[in-house]
Amino acid sequence: MASARFKYPGDAAFRRLLERYGCPTAFHVVRMRFLGEIASLDFAASPTKTIESFWDGDLPVFEGEKDASAFYQAMLSLWNRMARHQNGVLVKLVKPKSLRQRDDIAGAFRMRAEEIGDGFLRGFSGGGETPMGLEEAVRALNESAERFAEAAARLEGPQSVEDDLSLDDHRRLLATRTRETEALLTQFIGASMALRRRRMAVMSEIDDRILDP
């Protein structure tokens, strides 16, 4: 899954790139969908089909070859940045811009649900069925996404007036669940990479037997 090395321009510049091309997929989902694809056991995984998914299968229109080249370099730079997690780098979710108001906190909970579900798990499942050994981790991530979504709904819905938790309580809950999810994602990728190495070793052994029966 290696790709050419390009310098990552930074989150703010990348967000502007998505806005420039009218990307319907939010930045926090983009980066995690890349990571899900990278973590999959699909040996043919590449950034191209994932990039297309950000625009619902249709790439943006470019002004020329130079414009298209700059676009793909930026995309590959984020792919490479997320690929570092294959080497044990702790996964970090996007930091909320503000947590001052109830709506801010609800939006942060919603963002976490999207990072996991529409981001990581969608990218991972694009590689095919969940391999044996990762089913429980996938189930745990799905449950985590559901809890984040439920927390957002409690803050956004009419039942919010009956919520007995303070804003500080919700902030602490968000922080705790975020750390738990980051640790789970990091462990997930480590387990996936271990499975990949074992599969590669088996495939290499089979190839050796075919070439030298």
Summary of the structure (lengths in Angstrom):
residues: 213
radius of gyration: 19.3
end to end distance: 30.1
largest distance: 72.6
contacts: 607
relative contact order: 0.14
helix: 70%
strand: 0%
